[in-house]
Amino acid sequence: MGKKKDSRQVAKLPKLECCESRTKCGRCPLRMLKEGTLPEGYTVRKRKLVRVDGKKVTKKKLAKAA
């Protein structure tokens, strides 16, 4: 028989700040913004991940949003 696919899919969380490397890593907030894979309510300003409503970004809240 074939293998079952895992129904849960782990979302990649963006880094809190871009590392500014030439080749953008898989979790780069700039790359995720361009692809449209950033969680709802988040954007990037000055290479840092920020919330649209102006509140502080925490890893706990980011994990919930993703």
C-alpha positions as a Markdown table, in Angstrom:
| # | Residue | x | y | z |
|---|---|---|---|---|
| 1 | Met | 0.0 | 0.0 | 0.0 |
| 2 | Gly | 1.0 | 3.6 | -0.4 |
| 3 | Lys | 2.0 | 6.0 | 2.3 |
| 4 | Lys | -0.4 | 8.4 | 3.8 |
| 5 | Lys | 0.3 | 12.1 | 3.5 |
| 6 | Asp | 0.4 | 14.1 | 6.8 |
| 7 | Ser | -2.7 | 16.2 | 6.9 |
| 8 | Arg | -1.0 | 18.8 | 9.1 |
| 9 | Gln | 1.2 | 21.2 | 7.3 |
| 10 | Val | 3.7 | 23.2 | 9.2 |
| 11 | Ala | 3.8 | 26.9 | 8.2 |
| 12 | Lys | 7.1 | 28.5 | 7.7 |
| 13 | Leu | 7.4 | 31.5 | 10.1 |
| 14 | Pro | 9.2 | 34.5 | 8.8 |
| 15 | Lys | 12.3 | 35.8 | 10.5 |
| 16 | Leu | 11.9 | 39.0 | 12.5 |
| 17 | Glu | 14.6 | 40.8 | 10.5 |
| 18 | Cys | 16.1 | 40.3 | 7.0 |
| 19 | Cys | 19.7 | 39.0 | 7.1 |
| 20 | Glu | 20.4 | 41.0 | 3.9 |
| 21 | Ser | 22.1 | 38.1 | 2.1 |
| 22 | Arg | 22.2 | 38.2 | -1.7 |
| 23 | Thr | 20.4 | 34.9 | -1.9 |
| 24 | Lys | 17.2 | 35.3 | 0.1 |
| 25 | Cys | 16.7 | 32.5 | 2.6 |
| 26 | Gly | 13.4 | 30.5 | 2.8 |
| 27 | Arg | 12.2 | 32.5 | 5.8 |
| 28 | Cys | 13.2 | 36.0 | 4.6 |
| 29 | Pro | 10.3 | 38.4 | 5.3 |
| 30 | Leu | 11.1 | 40.4 | 2.1 |
| 31 | Arg | 10.8 | 37.3 | 0.0 |
| 32 | Met | 7.7 | 36.1 | 1.8 |
| 33 | Leu | 6.1 | 39.6 | 1.3 |
| 34 | Lys | 6.9 | 39.4 | -2.4 |
| 35 | Glu | 5.4 | 35.9 | -2.8 |
| 36 | Gly | 2.4 | 36.8 | -0.6 |
| 37 | Thr | 3.1 | 34.1 | 2.0 |
| 38 | Leu | 3.4 | 36.5 | 5.0 |
| 39 | Pro | 0.7 | 35.9 | 7.6 |
| 40 | Glu | -2.3 | 38.2 | 7.6 |
| 41 | Gly | -1.7 | 41.5 | 9.4 |
| 42 | Tyr | 2.1 | 41.6 | 8.9 |
| 43 | Thr | 4.2 | 43.6 | 6.6 |
| 44 | Val | 7.9 | 44.6 | 6.2 |
| 45 | Arg | 9.4 | 48.1 | 6.8 |
| 46 | Lys | 13.1 | 48.9 | 6.7 |
| 47 | Arg | 13.9 | 45.1 | 6.4 |
| 48 | Lys | 12.1 | 44.3 | 9.7 |
| 49 | Leu | 8.8 | 42.5 | 10.2 |
| 50 | Val | 6.1 | 44.7 | 11.6 |
| 51 | Arg | 2.4 | 44.4 | 12.3 |
| 52 | Val | 0.0 | 46.5 | 10.3 |
| 53 | Asp | -1.8 | 47.8 | 13.4 |
| 54 | Gly | 1.5 | 49.0 | 14.9 |
| 55 | Lys | 1.6 | 46.5 | 17.9 |
| 56 | Lys | 4.8 | 44.8 | 18.8 |
| 57 | Val | 5.7 | 41.6 | 16.9 |
| 58 | Thr | 6.3 | 38.5 | 19.1 |
| 59 | Lys | 7.1 | 35.0 | 18.1 |
| 60 | Lys | 4.1 | 33.7 | 20.0 |
| 61 | Lys | 1.6 | 36.0 | 18.2 |
| 62 | Leu | 3.4 | 35.3 | 14.9 |
| 63 | Ala | 3.0 | 31.5 | 15.4 |
| 64 | Lys | -0.8 | 32.0 | 16.1 |
| 65 | Ala | -1.2 | 34.1 | 12.9 |
| 66 | Ala | 0.5 | 31.6 | 10.8 |
